[in-house]
Amino acid sequence: MPPAPLRLKTLLGDHPTTLALKKGHISSPRVALDIADIPQAFVAFKRVVRDLEFDVAELAIVTYLMARAHGKPYTLLPVVVLSRFQHPFLVYNAARGELRPGDLKGKRVGIRSYSVTTTMWLRGVLMNDYGLDLSTVKWITTEEAHVAEFKDPPTVERAPAGRDMLSMLMEGELDAMVLGDKTLKDPRLKRLIPDPEKAAQDWHARHRAIQINHMVVVRNSLSKSSPDAVREVYRMLKESKRLAPPPAPGELDMTPIGLEANRRNLEVAIDYVYQQRLIPKRYSVDEIFDDVTRSLAR
């Protein structure tokens, strides 16, 4: 009898490119993915980097880079499962007066956590494209970082327990906030970055990159002991993407797979994360992979 497949505890959220895999349409004689029933993977990111619970896991790129800096035993697979341009997600209450990106000096901005990837990208845009000194902003958070070893900078303050960020914004306790929902359901809400879709297009043209949110990681010990299993996981993720609807004509591929397809995306992400002192050194792209995952060029 052939050997039983290697069972791997896996965290993957519900995305178009993971759907075929999560529904069991893709199988392998070598590995069996025991995928946790967690539609939104971010709720379990602490379980990845603190409890080291999963063999294969979706993880935010900022959380991965911070986890690597603190010696967590995971390496990156060159597989993007979620990305978006973040420009529309910074909002303010226009009923209290007009606000522009350059006006945030001395203001209070609500965010879920200082290390959230969406917020990292937005801070990078504010700093590099609008000249904002990030240290002049008071960042109001509701959560700590996923990586326990990271300590928030002095400009971070925790919101009162039980307070809702949107209520704080509407009542004037916050001047702006990062809102995860792209739909503005209250007519008083306006986007802080003018014409965010055009701003995103301009950003892409200048940087030749997309803004990665989540990729996939594998346990270091798995890569060392079973490199073929890691390659098989990669194959299955590629096949799952192949079965997903492709980008519309003229649209960017926002879930690229392969090291070279992601090299520029990762260069920019690393630059922004290092620039904001979320990691102590600027990694090269090659050093955030290991010998096995680095070879997955396509």
N, C-alpha and C positions, 0 to 999 in steps of 0.2 A: 504493500500500500504506500502511496506517496505520503510524505510528511504533512501533518496538519499545518495550515497557514499560521503564520505568526500573528497573534492578536495584539492590536495596538489601540490603547485608549486614546480617543481622538476628540478634539473640540473643533467643530466647524459650524459657523452660523449659516442661516438661510440666505443664500445668494444665488442669482441665476447660474453662476458658474459652478456652484457646489450642489445644485439640486439633483442632478442625475446620480451623483455619488451618494448623497444622503438618502435618496429613494431606493438605493440598491440596484440601480440599472448597470452599475459597473462592478465587476468582481475580479478577484485575482486568486490564483492557486497559491500564491506566496504569502500574501498578507490579508488579514481581515480587520477592517476598521470598525472598532466598537465606538460609534459616534454618540456622544452625549446628547440627550434631548434638550438642547439649549438653542432656541432660534436666534437669539442675539448673543453672540459670543462674548461681547465685552463684559457682560455681567460675571463671567468666569475668569477674566484675565488675572485676577489675584490668585486664583487657584493654580494657574499656570506658573507664575513667577514666584509665588510664596510657598505653595504646597508642593510644587513640582509634580502635579497630579497626572499630566498627560504626556504621552509619547509623541503625539502629533497635535499641533494646536494652531488655530488662527490666533494672531496676536497683532496688536497695533505696532506700527513701526517704531514709534517713540518708546513704547514700553519695551520692545525688544532691545533697542540700543541701550536703554538704561539698564535693563537686566544684564546685558552682556558686560557693561561697565562694572557691574557688581558681582560678576562671576557666576551668574545663573547658567545651568548646564544645558543650554539650547543653542542650536545653530539655525541659520536662516535657510529656507528654501526660496528660490527665485520665483515665487508664485504670489501675485497680487489677487486678492479676492474682493477688495473694496477700495475704491479711491473716488475722489470728487474734488473739484475746485471749491475752496472754502469761502470764497469772497461773499456769497449771499448771507452767511450765517451770523454775521455781527449786526445787531439791531439796536435801535434806541427808540425812546418815546418822543415822537415829534410834537406831541401836545405840550411838551415842556420847552420847546425851542429847537431850532435846527442844530445838528451836530455833524461835524466832519471828522475824518480820521486824525487830522492834525490838531483837533480840539481835545484830544483825550488826556493831555497833560494835566495831572492833578485830579483826574476823574476816577470813579469807581466802576469797574467792569466785572460783571458776574460771569463765572465760568464753573464748570463742574469740578474740574481739578486742574492744577497748574500744568500737569504733564499730559493732558488729553491731546490727542493728535490734531484734531480740528483746531484747537486753540493754539497749538504750536505753530501751525501753518499761518493762522491769522496774525499772530504776533510777528512772525517773520515778514509778512506782507506789510504790516504797519511800520515795522522798523526799517525795512529795506526800500520800500516803495513810497512811503509817506514821511520818512525821517523821524518817526516817533521814538523818543527815548523811553524804552520799556520800563525803566526804573522809576519813572515819574508817574506811573499808573498804579493804583491800588487794585489788586486782583482779588475778588471776593469768591471764595470757593465753597462747595458743599461736601467735597470728598478729598481724601488724601491720595497720593500717588499709588499706583498699583505696586511699584517696587518699594518695599518697606524701608530700604536704606536711604532713599532720597528724602531730603529735608527741603521743604518749601523755602524760597528766599524771603527776606524780610518784607518784601512788597506784597506778600500774600496774607490774606486774613480770612478766617473761616466765618461763613454766614451764621447767624443765630440758628440754633437747632430748630428744625421744623419749618423754617421760613422758605417760601416758594420764590425762586429767582424772578419769575415773571411778575409776581405781585410786587416784589421789591422794586423792580424797574418801573412799573406803572405808578407806584407810590412815591417815586423819587429817591429811594434809598440807593439805587444804582443809576448810573448815567447811561450805561450800555450793557449788553449781555450777549453771550454766544447762545443762539437758539438752534437746537438740533433740527427742528422742523423748518423746511424751506417755505412752507405756507405761512403767510402772515394773516392770522385770523382776526386780529384786532386792527381796525383802521388807523389807530394811533401809532402802530409800529412801522418804522421805516428802516431801510437798510443803510448802515453807516457808510459803506463803501459805495460811492455813486456808480450807477450802471454796472453792477457787479459782474454781469455776464461778459461785457466788453472788457472789464478789468481782468477777468480770468483769461480771456483770449489773449490779451496783451501780455499777461504773465507767462502764459505758455509759449508765446512767440519769442519772448526774451530768454527764457530758461530752457526751452526745448525739453520740457519735462511735464509730468503730471504730478499731482499731489497725492501721494500714497497714504491711505489710511491703514489697511490691514493686509498682512502677508501671512505666510505659514512658516512655522518653526518645527524642528524635530529635536528630540533629545540627543545630546552628544553621544551618550553610550549606545544608542541605537545606530547612529551613523558609524561608530567605530566597530561594533560587533556584527552589524547586519547591513552593510552598505547597499547590497542588492535590494533589501527591503525599502530603504530610503528611495532608491531609484524607482521602485515599483509604486510607492506612494506618489512620487512625482508624475509618473506615467498616468496614474489614475486621475490625478487632479487635471492634467492636460486633457485627458479624454472627457472628463466631466465638462470642462470648458468648451470643448469641441461640440458637445451636444447642446450647449446653450445658444440662445439667439445671438447672432453676431451683431456688432455695432451697425447702426444705420449708415448708409452711404454718406461719406464725408465726415462722419463722426470719429472721434479718437477711440482707440482701444483703451479703455480705462482699467482693464484687468490683464495686463501683459504678463506673459510667462517666459522665463528664461533669463539667465544672468545678463546677457548683452542687451536684451530688450528692456532691462530695468537698470542698467548701469547708470545712465544719466539721472533717472528718477531718484535713485539712491544717493548719488552724489549730492544732489540738491537737498534731500532730506537730511543727510548727515551734516551738511553745512549749517542748516537752520537749527538743528538740535544742538550742535556744538556752540553755535553763536549765542544761543540762549542759556548756555551753561547747564543744560540738562545732562550732559555727559562731560567727562573731564578731558577727553582728547578727541580730535577729529580722525575717526577711523577712515581707512581707505575702503572702497567697496569690497575688494577681494578679502580683506581680513575679517569681515563680518560673516563669511561663509567658511566651511571647512573644506578639506580636499575633495570630499564626495560631492557636497552641494555646489561647490565652485565649478565643478565639471559640467553642471547642468546648464550649458550655454544656450540651448534652444528648447 
